[in-house]
Amino acid sequence: AWQRPSGKDKGGSVRYRAAGRRHGERFLGIRYLGALLVGAALLGVAACAQMEPAEPPQVTLSDVRLLGGGLMEQRLMVELRIANPNNFDLPLEGLTVNLNVNDRPFAQGSSNENVTVPRLGEARVPVVATTTLFDMVQQVFALNNRGAISYNLSGKAYITGMFGGAVPYEKAGSLQ
C-alpha cells in the first residue's frame, strides 16, 4: 500500500512512498533473492560435478524359444539379461533387439515392458521377435556346415529418468 506523506517535494508535487519502508529498503529484498539464486545455482553445479557418469547397461542373450507362427513368419521369445554396472537403479521403459546368427540377420523385435534394473544388479527381459521361414531354413543349412553358432545381438535400451534416452548396445558370442 502506498501512503501519502503530509509534505511536498521542492517542485510542489506530492511524494508517495511504500507503507512501512524507508528509501532503499525495497532493493534489499531483491539483493537477498539474487544472492539466494546464485548460491542455489552454484550448489546445483557442484552436485552435478560430483555425480559419476552413467555406464550403459550390458545386454546378453539368455534364452531363445520358438513361440509358434505360420508358414512365412515365426515368433520367438528372446530373453535378454540386462546388467546394470552403475551404483543407482536403471529404469527401462523398453528396448529393441536385432539378432544376427552366423553373420546373417535372423530375428528382430521390441518390448515396451517397464523394468527397473537394480543398482549393480541384473534383470531378465522377454522380447517377442519375429523371423521368416527363409531365415530359419538358411540357419539350418548353415548349421550342418559349422560346428559352432555365432551370434550378434544389438539394439537400443530406452532409459527413463535423469540419464534418459536411447542407449545402443551390442554383444557378440558363440554357442558350441
PETADA-V90452 format. One record per residue. N is the residue number from 0. SS is DSSP state (2 for helix, 1 for strand, 0 for the rest). PHI is phi in whole degrees, 0 to 359 (999 if undefined). PSI is psi in whole degrees, 0 to 359 (999 if undefined). Layout:
n->N ss->SS phi->PHI psi->PSI
n->N ss->SS phi->PHI psi->PSI
//
This chain:
n->0 ss->0 phi->999 psi->146
n->1 ss->1 phi->258 psi->140
n->2 ss->1 phi->248 psi->147
n->3 ss->1 phi->258 psi->116
n->4 ss->1 phi->286 psi->164
n->5 ss->1 phi->284 psi->339
n->6 ss->1 phi->267 psi->170
n->7 ss->1 phi->238 psi->157
n->8 ss->0 phi->277 psi->184
n->9 ss->0 phi->299 psi->328
n->10 ss->0 phi->276 psi->359
n->11 ss->0 phi->91 psi->359
n->12 ss->0 phi->276 psi->153
n->13 ss->1 phi->279 psi->132
n->14 ss->1 phi->265 psi->138
n->15 ss->1 phi->249 psi->150
n->16 ss->1 phi->216 psi->158
n->17 ss->1 phi->292 psi->140
n->18 ss->0 phi->296 psi->131
n->19 ss->0 phi->76 psi->6
n->20 ss->0 phi->239 psi->144
n->21 ss->0 phi->263 psi->169
n->22 ss->0 phi->302 psi->128
n->23 ss->0 phi->94 psi->349
n->24 ss->2 phi->289 psi->329
n->25 ss->2 phi->293 psi->333
n->26 ss->2 phi->282 psi->339
n->27 ss->2 phi->296 psi->319
n->28 ss->2 phi->294 psi->322
n->29 ss->2 phi->293 psi->323
n->30 ss->2 phi->296 psi->316
n->31 ss->2 phi->296 psi->319
n->32 ss->2 phi->296 psi->318
n->33 ss->2 phi->298 psi->316
n->34 ss->2 phi->295 psi->322
n->35 ss->2 phi->295 psi->317
n->36 ss->2 phi->295 psi->318
n->37 ss->2 phi->296 psi->318
n->38 ss->2 phi->297 psi->318
n->39 ss->2 phi->295 psi->320
n->40 ss->2 phi->296 psi->318
n->41 ss->2 phi->294 psi->322
n->42 ss->2 phi->296 psi->319
n->43 ss->2 phi->296 psi->318
n->44 ss->2 phi->295 psi->319
n->45 ss->2 phi->294 psi->322
n->46 ss->2 phi->293 psi->319
n->47 ss->2 phi->293 psi->326
n->48 ss->2 phi->292 psi->332
n->49 ss->2 phi->279 psi->342
n->50 ss->0 phi->285 psi->136
n->51 ss->0 phi->277 psi->150
n->52 ss->0 phi->293 psi->149
n->53 ss->0 phi->283 psi->134
n->54 ss->0 phi->273 psi->144
n->55 ss->0 phi->290 psi->152
n->56 ss->0 phi->293 psi->152
n->57 ss->1 phi->260 psi->120
n->58 ss->1 phi->248 psi->127
n->59 ss->1 phi->230 psi->159
n->60 ss->1 phi->279 psi->126
n->61 ss->1 phi->256 psi->318
n->62 ss->1 phi->198 psi->153
n->63 ss->1 phi->224 psi->127
n->64 ss->1 phi->228 psi->147
n->65 ss->1 phi->276 psi->123
n->66 ss->1 phi->268 psi->333
n->67 ss->1 phi->134 psi->191
n->68 ss->1 phi->151 psi->190
n->69 ss->0 phi->252 psi->198
n->70 ss->0 phi->292 psi->320
n->71 ss->0 phi->265 psi->337
n->72 ss->1 phi->222 psi->138
n->73 ss->1 phi->240 psi->148
n->74 ss->1 phi->253 psi->137
n->75 ss->1 phi->238 psi->148
n->76 ss->1 phi->261 psi->110
n->77 ss->1 phi->258 psi->116
n->78 ss->1 phi->260 psi->127
n->79 ss->1 phi->250 psi->141
n->80 ss->1 phi->257 psi->122
n->81 ss->1 phi->249 psi->119
n->82 ss->1 phi->256 psi->138
n->83 ss->0 phi->253 psi->108
n->84 ss->0 phi->277 psi->3
n->85 ss->0 phi->268 psi->162
n->86 ss->0 phi->268 psi->29
n->87 ss->0 phi->210 psi->156
n->88 ss->0 phi->298 psi->148
n->89 ss->1 phi->240 psi->102
n->90 ss->1 phi->278 psi->122
n->91 ss->1 phi->252 psi->140
n->92 ss->1 phi->246 psi->12
n->93 ss->1 phi->153 psi->170
n->94 ss->1 phi->199 psi->161
n->95 ss->1 phi->244 psi->157
n->96 ss->1 phi->217 psi->138
n->97 ss->1 phi->235 psi->124
n->98 ss->1 phi->245 psi->117
n->99 ss->1 phi->255 psi->136
n->100 ss->1 phi->237 psi->130
n->101 ss->0 phi->52 psi->45
n->102 ss->0 phi->64 psi->24
n->103 ss->1 phi->230 psi->143
n->104 ss->1 phi->301 psi->135
n->105 ss->1 phi->237 psi->308
n->106 ss->1 phi->211 psi->151
n->107 ss->1 phi->226 psi->146
n->108 ss->1 phi->194 psi->177
n->109 ss->1 phi->207 psi->160
n->110 ss->1 phi->221 psi->140
n->111 ss->0 phi->251 psi->21
n->112 ss->0 phi->290 psi->131
n->113 ss->0 phi->275 psi->122
n->114 ss->1 phi->224 psi->138
n->115 ss->1 phi->251 psi->114
n->116 ss->1 phi->275 psi->120
n->117 ss->0 phi->295 psi->157
n->118 ss->0 phi->302 psi->133
n->119 ss->0 phi->52 psi->31
n->120 ss->0 phi->230 psi->195
n->121 ss->1 phi->213 psi->163
n->122 ss->1 phi->215 psi->153
n->123 ss->1 phi->253 psi->133
n->124 ss->1 phi->235 psi->120
n->125 ss->1 phi->279 psi->138
n->126 ss->1 phi->230 psi->127
n->127 ss->1 phi->277 psi->123
n->128 ss->1 phi->238 psi->158
n->129 ss->1 phi->240 psi->150
n->130 ss->1 phi->220 psi->168
n->131 ss->1 phi->254 psi->162
n->132 ss->2 phi->299 psi->321
n->133 ss->2 phi->299 psi->315
n->134 ss->2 phi->296 psi->322
n->135 ss->2 phi->294 psi->316
n->136 ss->2 phi->295 psi->318
n->137 ss->2 phi->302 psi->318
n->138 ss->2 phi->291 psi->325
n->139 ss->2 phi->296 psi->315
n->140 ss->2 phi->294 psi->321
n->141 ss->2 phi->293 psi->328
n->142 ss->2 phi->294 psi->327
n->143 ss->2 phi->294 psi->332
n->144 ss->2 phi->269 psi->349
n->145 ss->0 phi->235 psi->157
n->146 ss->0 phi->266 psi->332
n->147 ss->0 phi->241 psi->154
n->148 ss->1 phi->250 psi->121
n->149 ss->1 phi->260 psi->148
n->150 ss->1 phi->221 psi->157
n->151 ss->1 phi->227 psi->124
n->152 ss->1 phi->249 psi->127
n->153 ss->1 phi->215 psi->165
n->154 ss->1 phi->161 psi->201
n->155 ss->1 phi->227 psi->139
n->156 ss->1 phi->255 psi->128
n->157 ss->1 phi->263 psi->109
n->158 ss->1 phi->260 psi->139
n->159 ss->0 phi->257 psi->173
n->160 ss->0 phi->92 psi->203
n->161 ss->0 phi->298 psi->323
n->162 ss->0 phi->258 psi->30
n->163 ss->0 phi->297 psi->161
n->164 ss->1 phi->133 psi->179
n->165 ss->1 phi->269 psi->118
n->166 ss->1 phi->251 psi->117
n->167 ss->1 phi->287 psi->152
n->168 ss->1 phi->220 psi->158
n->169 ss->1 phi->205 psi->139
n->170 ss->1 phi->213 psi->132
n->171 ss->1 phi->245 psi->150
n->172 ss->1 phi->195 psi->182
n->173 ss->1 phi->213 psi->156
n->174 ss->1 phi->239 psi->134
n->175 ss->0 phi->269 psi->999
//
